Amino acid sequence: MKKFLALSFALALSFSTTVCAAETVVPTKDYSRLDTLAVCAEKSLPEYTSNAVAEMDGVENVAKIASGSNMVTEGKTTNGTCVVDKVNVAAIRYAQQKAEQVGGTMLDVVYLSAPGVHLENAQVELRVEGVKAGDAVTAYKCVKGEWVAVTVAAVADDSVTIAFDSQGIYTLIK
């Protein structure tokens, strides 16, 4: 299982691109191979090739979310990339409850990881469809079953930059 997970992460990093959750044009000859990888990652082909999450079971109007490149670690811009993955229905419902508790609307909830990246003083820019500069966006990370506030460093048009100290389930609430 560890080998499969490591291979999945390596392939995700190899085939991820830095786009704003838009469909990536994939040559027809690569469809079957990439489609198989996408199914294994429980994503659609456009989500898989764009390192994005665009839809979730049972959630309407979810914001498309993707990771930009050039993560900041140890105070410096690097070429590290954050991997954006879907979460299960229980995590979605838990994030929706948190949004209700704080009087907001859940933009998205995803599992973020950065295999092989040292996450000291790290920040990740998430490309979030529909966010505007000046929007009040909060971020939370699920730690041992509790939502813990995460520092939101910047909110710009279609972009939210958050502190990213470890892999896990993160939700963005507007």
DARA-V365517 format. One record per pair of residues at least 12 apart in sequence whose ideal C-beta (glycine too) atoms are under 6 Angstrom apart, sorted by the first residue. I is the first residue (numbers start at 1). J is the second residue. Records with the same first field share a line. If there is no record, write none. Layout:
BEGIN
I: J / J
END
This chain:
BEGIN
9: 115
11: 37
12: 83
16: 51 / 81
18: 68 / 69
19: 50
20: 127
21: 50 / 52 / 64 / 66 / 127 / 129
23: 46
24: 49 / 50
26: 49
42: 86
50: 66
51: 66 / 67 / 84
52: 66
53: 65 / 84 / 86 / 110
56: 92
59: 92
62: 108
63: 107 / 108 / 128 / 129 / 130
64: 129
65: 108 / 110 / 126 / 128
66: 127
67: 82 / 84
68: 125 / 127
69: 81
71: 124
72: 123
73: 118 / 122
74: 120 / 121
75: 121
80: 114 / 117
82: 112 / 114 / 124
83: 113
84: 110
85: 111
87: 109 / 111 / 169
91: 109 / 169
92: 109
95: 109 / 171
98: 147
99: 173
104: 173 / 174
105: 174
106: 173
107: 128 / 172 / 174
108: 172
109: 171
111: 169
112: 170
113: 167
119: 165
122: 164
123: 153 / 161 / 163
124: 164
125: 159 / 161
126: 160
127: 158 / 159
128: 160
131: 158 / 160
132: 157
133: 156 / 157
135: 155 / 174
137: 152 / 155 / 160 / 172 / 174
138: 173
139: 152 / 162 / 172
140: 171
141: 168 / 170
142: 169
150: 162 / 163
151: 163
END
